[in-house]
Amino acid sequence: MNEPQLIDITVPDWGFDWPMRVCQWLVTPGTQVKADQAILEITVAEVLMEVVAADTGHLVEWKVEETDTVVTGQQVATLRPAPFNEA
């Protein structure tokens, strides 16, 4: 059986043309997340924004660390799609 293809989670286009700062990860690698669940907080122009999971699955790895500078479209994490287990 084939492994599901990994999904890149990127910084959304919020309409800002300047660098943003990674504030805080809300989940750790290996954590099961639901689609649209907040996984990362980023600040831009003194406003706190949330990056959400693109699908339901398990967060595989962070691609950036807290306090890193990121830009629109930059990959910040990798997600392995999987059904959500309520256990």
Secondary structure, 3 states (H helix, E strand, C coil): CCCCCCEEEECCCCCCCCCEEEEEECCCCCCEECCCCEEEEEEECCEEEEEECCCCEEEEEECCCCCCEECCCCEEEEEEECCCCCC
